[in-house]
């Protein structure tokens, strides 16, 4: 899964943050539960 995630991250548009920065936040949010909260709230819509 990691290689796929990195490959997708490298396809971000140039005006986005660097893929390493995006991936850092993604990992941090998964670890602290933020990503799950985002997912749960989006499912309500």
C-alpha positions as a printed Julia matrix, in Angstrom:
45×3 Matrix{Float64}:
   0.0    0.0    0.0
   2.82   2.42   0.78
   4.23   2.47  -2.75
   0.78   3.12  -4.18
   0.19   5.98  -1.71
   3.53   7.56  -2.59
   2.88   7.19  -6.32
  -0.52   8.87  -6.0
   0.96  11.6   -3.81
   3.55  12.43  -6.42
   0.74  13.13  -8.89
  -0.47  16.16  -6.9
  -0.75  19.41  -8.89
   2.24  21.73  -8.68
   0.33  24.36  -6.71
  -0.29  21.9   -3.84
   2.14  21.39  -0.99
   5.02  19.0   -1.62
   3.85  15.37  -1.59
   6.09  14.62   1.4
   4.36  17.36   3.39
   0.91  16.09   2.43
   1.93  12.54   3.33
   3.33  13.73   6.67
   0.01  15.31   7.61
  -1.92  12.27   6.4
   0.17   9.95   8.62
  -0.12  12.31  11.59
  -3.89  12.6   11.19
  -4.3    8.82  10.89
  -2.28   8.32  14.05
  -4.16  10.87  16.17
  -7.65  10.02  14.88
  -8.24  13.21  12.89
  -8.51  11.32   9.59
 -11.23   9.06  11.04
 -13.17  12.1   12.27
 -12.98  13.71   8.83
 -14.15  10.49   7.21
 -17.08  10.11   9.63
 -18.23  13.7    9.13
 -18.03  13.46   5.35
 -20.16  10.31   5.42
 -22.98  12.36   6.97
 -23.4   14.37   3.76
